[in-house]
């Protein structure tokens, strides 16, 4: 039996959604619209768009607002958006969305959803989704994009002690409420089992490559726009936050400052960008730009000679960065920071080079080595294209999710 043969009403509860261009939002939107296209009636309860700038987007009214968006019924809720998201402010941010989402979640029982899908972060939304599922007699599915509690420890947003033990207990307890729990890499699925989720309830559901096809001109428009000349480009594009450890990119630029043929480009926004720009003050081989329009993503990714994917130690199994799929699909090799045995390390093998987190000398050497060996870079880039098609096809991932929903409804 195909998933579409069991099509029914689905309810998503998740803070982030389109038009946010990066992070969780595009993938929640893609899943919702993809399942609607396969015959499901889909409703989404989400927040006002704000990410990654941490500033409310213009054109979205305050309060609760409902609209039809590409075949999906979308209810947007008001919530607190901190300009500088510290640990406590993040908790208030997430809690405010959960509180605001409760009313429309209770009202959603009238639509009789068969499955309620909660997107984590934020785990604080799980009780809201659980209530909605109980009221409607629906199954509860939690999809974990990011282990937010452990990421908070890894990035220093949360310390140890009783509060840490309480946070871990709460995370494990909430995850075990679900009939199904999914995550985006094999290692993250193993971590779910380690947290007490029954293996039979765990499903792998990856993010996908969502960038346009590579630019045949090799990003020449950006070269002219940003006056890069014929320099080889080491590119980072995405959110600039704690768990990325992007400081190593600035350190590598400093180490390679004498290489006039290499320039570093950082495209992104987030709470740490100002500090990163301050660290790079005085360097002539690094430039910063805002996130670029989605329709130009193929051009931007093709600009790179090498893609950069830094992660801090301890974060490489807490989240598999969604940007990796687009990097691989661009046909350019990747230099990532990840320890052997982690999910990120395994994903990059054959498509790029991994170095130990925090080792700026090794990171810089890997970048220079790939630029100095174009044949090796080309082989790795070609392997990346193949892997992106095999593991990160949007249509295949949505189909697998549809089938997994049908299996849940059939077997319980």
C-alpha positions as CSV (number, residue, x, y, z in Angstrom):
1,X,0.0,0.0,0.0
2,X,1.4,3.4,-0.9
3,X,1.4,6.4,1.3
4,X,-1.1,8.3,-0.9
5,X,-3.6,5.4,-0.5
6,X,-3.7,6.2,3.2
7,X,-3.8,10.0,2.6
8,X,-5.5,11.9,5.4
9,X,-5.3,15.0,7.5
10,X,-1.8,15.9,8.9
11,X,-0.9,18.6,11.4
12,X,2.6,20.1,11.7
13,X,3.6,22.0,14.8
14,X,7.0,23.8,14.4
15,X,8.4,27.2,15.1
16,X,10.3,27.7,11.8
17,X,8.7,27.7,8.3
18,X,9.1,29.4,4.9
19,X,9.9,32.1,3.9
20,X,12.9,31.6,6.2
21,X,15.7,30.7,3.6
22,X,18.0,28.5,5.8
23,X,17.8,26.2,8.7
24,X,14.7,24.1,9.6
25,X,12.1,26.3,7.9
26,X,12.6,25.3,4.3
27,X,12.5,21.6,5.1
28,X,9.3,21.8,7.2
29,X,7.7,23.8,4.4
30,X,9.0,21.3,1.8
31,X,7.6,18.3,3.7
32,X,4.3,20.0,4.3
33,X,3.8,21.0,0.6
34,X,5.2,17.7,-0.6
35,X,2.7,15.7,1.4
36,X,-0.1,18.0,0.4
37,X,0.8,17.3,-3.3
38,X,0.6,13.6,-2.5
39,X,-3.1,13.9,-1.4
40,X,-2.9,14.7,2.3
41,X,-4.8,17.6,3.9
42,X,-2.0,19.5,5.6
43,X,-2.2,22.2,8.3
44,X,0.8,23.9,9.9
45,X,1.0,25.8,13.1
46,X,4.2,27.9,13.1
47,X,5.6,31.2,14.2
48,X,6.3,34.5,12.5
49,X,9.4,34.2,10.2
50,X,12.5,35.7,11.9
51,X,15.5,33.5,11.2
52,X,18.4,33.8,10.7
53,X,18.4,37.6,11.4
54,X,16.5,37.1,14.7
55,X,14.2,39.9,13.6
56,X,10.5,39.6,12.5
57,X,10.1,39.7,8.8
58,X,8.1,42.6,7.3
59,X,4.7,41.8,5.8
60,X,3.6,39.3,8.5
61,X,1.0,40.7,10.9
62,X,1.2,40.3,14.6
63,X,-1.1,38.1,16.5
64,X,-2.5,34.9,15.1
65,X,-2.9,34.8,11.4
66,X,-4.2,32.1,9.1
67,X,-3.6,31.7,5.3
68,X,-3.5,29.2,2.5
69,X,0.1,28.8,1.3
70,X,0.8,26.5,-1.7
71,X,-1.9,24.0,-0.8
72,X,-1.1,24.1,3.0
73,X,-3.3,25.8,5.7
74,X,-0.7,27.8,7.7
75,X,-1.5,29.4,11.1
76,X,1.2,31.8,12.3
77,X,1.4,32.5,16.0
78,X,3.0,35.5,17.8
79,X,6.1,34.8,19.9
80,X,9.0,36.6,21.5
81,X,12.0,37.2,19.2
82,X,15.2,38.2,21.1
83,X,17.6,40.4,19.2
84,X,20.5,38.8,21.1
85,X,19.5,35.2,21.8
86,X,21.3,34.2,25.0
87,X,20.4,31.0,26.8
88,X,17.5,32.3,28.9
89,X,16.2,34.4,26.1
90,X,16.2,31.4,23.8
91,X,14.1,29.4,26.4
92,X,11.6,32.3,26.6
93,X,11.6,32.5,22.8
94,X,10.7,28.8,22.5
95,X,8.3,28.8,25.4
96,X,6.4,31.8,24.0
97,X,5.8,30.0,20.8
98,X,4.6,26.8,22.6
99,X,2.2,28.9,24.6
100,X,0.8,30.8,21.6
101,X,0.5,27.5,19.5
102,X,-1.6,25.8,22.2
103,X,-4.9,27.6,21.2
104,X,-4.8,26.7,17.5
105,X,-3.5,23.2,18.3
106,X,-6.6,22.6,20.4
107,X,-8.8,24.0,17.7
108,X,-7.2,21.7,15.1
109,X,-9.0,18.7,16.6
110,X,-12.0,19.8,14.5
111,X,-10.0,18.8,11.3
112,X,-9.4,15.3,12.8
113,X,-5.7,15.0,11.9
114,X,-4.5,11.4,11.8
115,X,-0.9,12.3,12.6
116,X,0.5,15.3,14.5
117,X,4.1,16.0,13.5
118,X,6.2,18.1,15.9
119,X,9.4,19.5,14.6
120,X,12.2,19.8,17.1
121,X,13.7,22.2,17.9
122,X,11.7,23.1,19.9
123,X,11.0,20.3,22.3
124,X,8.9,22.7,24.3
125,X,6.4,22.3,21.5
126,X,6.0,18.6,22.1
127,X,3.4,18.9,24.9
128,X,1.3,21.1,22.6
129,X,1.5,18.5,19.8
130,X,0.8,15.7,22.3
131,X,-2.3,17.5,23.5
132,X,-3.5,18.1,19.9
133,X,-2.9,14.4,19.1
134,X,-4.8,13.2,22.2
135,X,-7.8,15.4,21.5
136,X,-8.0,14.3,17.9
137,X,-7.2,10.6,18.5
138,X,-4.1,11.0,16.3
139,X,-0.6,9.5,16.3
140,X,2.2,11.7,17.5
141,X,5.4,12.0,15.4
142,X,8.5,13.9,16.6
143,X,11.0,14.9,14.0
144,X,14.4,15.9,15.5
145,X,16.4,18.3,13.4
146,X,18.8,19.2,16.2
147,X,19.4,17.8,19.7
148,X,18.9,21.3,21.3
149,X,19.6,20.3,24.9
150,X,23.0,18.7,24.1
151,X,23.8,21.5,21.6
152,X,23.2,24.0,24.5
153,X,25.8,22.2,26.6
154,X,28.3,21.9,23.7
155,X,28.1,25.6,22.9
156,X,28.2,26.8,26.5
157,X,24.6,28.1,26.6
158,X,23.8,25.8,29.4
159,X,26.1,24.6,32.3
160,X,25.9,21.4,34.4
161,X,24.2,20.8,37.7
162,X,20.6,20.1,38.6
163,X,19.3,22.2,35.7
164,X,21.2,20.1,33.2
165,X,20.0,16.9,34.7
166,X,16.4,18.2,34.6
167,X,16.8,19.3,30.9
168,X,18.1,15.9,29.9
169,X,15.4,14.1,31.8
170,X,12.7,16.3,30.2
171,X,14.1,15.7,26.7
172,X,14.2,11.9,27.1
173,X,10.7,11.9,28.6
174,X,9.2,14.0,25.8
175,X,10.8,11.9,23.1
176,X,9.2,8.8,24.5
177,X,5.7,10.3,24.2
178,X,5.8,9.8,20.5
179,X,4.5,6.9,18.4
180,X,7.4,7.6,15.9
181,X,10.6,9.7,16.3
182,X,12.7,10.5,13.3
183,X,16.0,12.3,12.8
184,X,18.3,13.3,9.9
185,X,21.3,11.0,10.1
186,X,22.1,7.4,11.2
187,X,24.1,8.7,14.1
188,X,21.3,10.9,15.3
189,X,18.9,8.0,15.1
190,X,21.3,5.9,17.3
191,X,21.3,8.8,19.8
192,X,17.5,8.6,19.9
193,X,17.7,5.0,20.9
194,X,20.3,5.8,23.5
195,X,17.9,8.3,25.0
196,X,15.3,5.6,25.5
197,X,13.2,5.7,22.3
198,X,12.4,2.1,21.2
199,X,14.3,1.1,18.1
200,X,11.0,0.1,16.4
201,X,9.8,3.7,16.7
202,X,12.9,5.3,15.2
203,X,12.9,6.4,11.5
204,X,15.7,8.1,9.5
205,X,14.4,11.1,7.6
206,X,17.1,13.3,5.9
207,X,17.0,16.8,4.8
208,X,17.5,17.3,1.0
209,X,19.5,19.4,-1.4
210,X,17.3,22.4,-2.3
211,X,19.7,24.5,-4.3
212,X,19.2,25.1,-8.0
213,X,21.5,23.3,-10.5
214,X,25.1,24.4,-10.5
215,X,25.8,27.5,-12.5
216,X,27.6,26.7,-15.8
217,X,29.4,30.1,-15.6
218,X,30.9,29.1,-12.3
219,X,29.5,32.0,-10.3
220,X,31.1,34.6,-12.6
221,X,28.4,37.2,-11.8
222,X,29.4,37.0,-8.1
223,X,33.1,37.3,-9.0
224,X,32.3,40.6,-10.8
225,X,29.9,41.8,-8.2
226,X,32.3,41.2,-5.3
227,X,35.5,42.0,-7.2
228,X,37.1,38.6,-6.6
229,X,39.1,38.5,-9.8
230,X,40.4,35.1,-10.6
231,X,41.1,34.1,-7.0
232,X,40.2,30.6,-5.7
233,X,37.3,30.9,-3.3
234,X,36.9,29.2,0.0
235,X,33.2,29.7,0.8
236,X,31.1,29.5,3.9
237,X,27.3,30.2,3.4
238,X,24.7,29.8,6.1
239,X,23.8,30.7,9.7
240,X,26.5,32.3,11.9
241,X,25.9,30.8,15.3
242,X,27.6,29.2,18.2
243,X,27.6,25.6,17.1
244,X,29.2,26.3,13.7
245,X,32.6,27.3,15.2
246,X,33.2,29.6,12.3
247,X,36.1,31.3,14.0
248,X,38.3,28.7,12.5
249,X,37.5,30.1,9.1
250,X,39.0,33.5,10.2
251,X,42.0,31.7,11.6
252,X,42.6,29.8,8.4
253,X,42.3,33.1,6.4
254,X,45.0,34.5,8.7
255,X,47.3,31.5,8.2
256,X,46.8,31.7,4.4
257,X,47.0,35.4,4.1
258,X,50.2,35.1,2.1
259,X,48.4,33.1,-0.6
260,X,47.2,35.9,-2.9
261,X,45.5,33.3,-5.1
262,X,43.0,32.3,-2.3
263,X,40.2,34.4,-0.8
264,X,37.6,33.5,1.8
265,X,34.0,34.5,1.5
266,X,31.5,34.3,4.3
267,X,27.8,34.7,3.4
268,X,25.5,34.6,6.3
269,X,23.7,36.2,9.1
270,X,23.2,35.4,12.8
271,X,24.0,36.5,16.3
272,X,27.8,36.0,16.0
273,X,28.4,37.8,12.7
274,X,29.5,41.1,14.3
275,X,32.0,39.3,16.6
276,X,33.3,37.3,13.6
277,X,33.8,40.5,11.5
278,X,35.7,42.0,14.5
279,X,38.0,38.9,14.6
280,X,38.7,39.3,10.8
281,X,39.6,43.0,11.1
282,X,42.7,43.8,9.1
283,X,42.6,40.7,6.9
284,X,42.5,41.5,3.2
285,X,41.7,38.0,2.1
286,X,38.2,37.6,3.7
287,X,34.9,39.3,2.9
288,X,31.5,39.1,4.5
289,X,28.1,39.3,2.7
290,X,24.5,38.8,3.6
291,X,22.6,35.6,2.8
292,X,21.9,35.6,-0.9
293,X,18.5,35.1,-2.6
294,X,17.4,31.5,-3.0
295,X,17.1,31.8,-6.8
296,X,20.8,32.7,-6.9
297,X,22.0,29.8,-4.7
298,X,23.2,27.8,-7.7
299,X,25.4,30.7,-8.7
300,X,26.7,31.2,-5.2
301,X,27.6,27.5,-4.6
302,X,29.4,27.4,-8.0
303,X,31.5,30.3,-7.0
304,X,33.4,28.1,-4.5
305,X,36.5,26.2,-5.3
306,X,36.1,24.7,-1.8
307,X,33.2,24.7,0.6
308,X,33.8,25.2,4.3
309,X,31.8,23.4,6.9
310,X,33.1,24.0,10.4
311,X,31.5,22.5,13.5
312,X,32.6,22.7,17.1
313,X,33.8,19.6,18.9
314,X,30.8,17.7,20.3
315,X,28.3,19.0,17.8
316,X,29.0,16.7,14.8
317,X,26.5,14.1,16.0
318,X,23.9,16.5,17.4
319,X,23.0,17.9,14.0
320,X,23.8,17.0,10.4
321,X,24.0,20.5,8.7
322,X,21.4,20.8,6.0
323,X,23.8,23.0,4.0
324,X,26.0,19.9,3.3
325,X,23.5,18.5,0.8
326,X,23.7,21.6,-1.3
327,X,27.5,21.7,-1.0
328,X,27.8,18.2,-2.4
329,X,25.3,18.9,-5.1
330,X,27.4,21.8,-6.4
331,X,30.2,19.5,-7.5
332,X,32.8,21.2,-5.3
333,X,34.7,19.5,-2.5
334,X,34.1,20.2,1.2
335,X,36.5,20.8,4.0
336,X,34.8,20.1,7.3
337,X,35.8,19.9,11.0
338,X,34.7,16.6,12.4
339,X,36.3,13.9,14.5
340,X,36.5,10.3,13.1
341,X,33.4,8.2,13.8
342,X,31.0,11.1,13.8
343,X,28.1,11.4,11.4
344,X,29.5,14.5,9.7
345,X,32.9,12.8,9.3
346,X,31.3,9.8,7.6
347,X,29.1,11.9,5.3
348,X,32.1,13.9,4.0
349,X,34.4,11.0,3.3
350,X,35.2,10.7,-0.4
351,X,33.6,14.1,-1.1
352,X,36.1,16.2,0.8
353,X,38.5,16.4,3.7
354,X,37.8,16.4,7.4
355,X,40.1,17.9,10.1
356,X,39.9,17.9,13.8
357,X,37.7,20.6,15.3
358,X,39.7,23.6,16.4
359,X,42.8,22.7,14.4
360,X,43.2,25.8,12.3
361,X,46.5,24.7,10.8
362,X,45.1,21.4,9.5
363,X,42.0,23.2,8.3
364,X,44.0,25.7,6.3
365,X,46.3,23.0,5.0
366,X,43.3,21.0,3.7
367,X,41.9,24.1,1.9
368,X,45.2,24.9,0.3
369,X,45.8,21.2,-0.6
370,X,42.5,20.9,-2.5
371,X,43.1,24.2,-4.3
372,X,46.6,23.0,-5.3
373,X,45.4,19.6,-6.5
374,X,42.5,20.4,-8.9
375,X,42.3,16.8,-10.2
376,X,41.7,15.5,-6.7
377,X,39.1,18.3,-6.1
378,X,37.3,17.4,-9.3
379,X,37.1,13.7,-8.3
380,X,35.7,14.6,-4.9
381,X,33.2,17.1,-6.4
382,X,31.9,14.4,-8.8
383,X,31.5,12.0,-5.9
384,X,29.5,14.7,-4.1
385,X,27.1,15.1,-6.9
386,X,26.4,11.3,-7.0
387,X,26.0,11.2,-3.2
388,X,23.6,14.1,-3.2
389,X,21.4,12.4,-5.8
390,X,21.5,9.1,-3.9
391,X,20.9,10.3,-0.4
392,X,19.4,13.8,-0.6
393,X,16.7,13.7,-3.3
394,X,13.7,15.7,-2.1
395,X,11.2,13.6,-4.0
396,X,12.6,10.4,-2.6
397,X,12.7,11.7,1.0
398,X,9.1,13.0,0.8
399,X,8.0,9.7,-0.6
400,X,9.7,7.8,2.2
401,X,8.1,10.0,4.7
402,X,4.7,9.4,3.1
403,X,5.2,5.6,3.2
404,X,6.4,5.8,6.8
405,X,3.2,7.7,7.8
406,X,1.2,5.0,6.1
407,X,3.1,2.3,8.0
408,X,2.4,4.1,11.3
409,X,-1.3,4.4,10.5
410,X,-1.4,0.7,9.5
411,X,0.6,-0.9,12.3
412,X,0.3,1.6,15.1
